[in-house]
């Protein structure tokens, strides 16, 4: 069974996770740049094969850590995370999208991202 977060728990967890999420976004971009350079047989300021493998490993570890914490990963480009919760007796997913400064959105579980609304 999934973890159900209170609003306070979700806000606190996201505050703790933000540095790792920002690192993930940077590493994802580095990996894309290195992959393109390797495919084009050029060089990248982000590095080569060793840096690509390190970025991939770190990104995979971050995703594993998120899942272990009870966070649902809905997308990685852009990074989209849901945290199961209950608001006013209704099952919802607290929703964080890459670029959001804080956890400020939710949607009913059955509606998905299209039903995304600001938290009350």
Secondary structure as UniProt FT lines:
FT   HELIX           7..39
FT   TURN            40..41
FT   TURN            45..46
FT   HELIX           49..68
FT   TURN            69..70
FT   STRAND          72..76
FT   TURN            77..78
FT   STRAND          79..87
FT   TURN            88..89
FT   STRAND          90..97
FT   TURN            98..99
FT   STRAND          105..108
FT   TURN            109..111
FT   HELIX           112..115
FT   STRAND          117..118
//
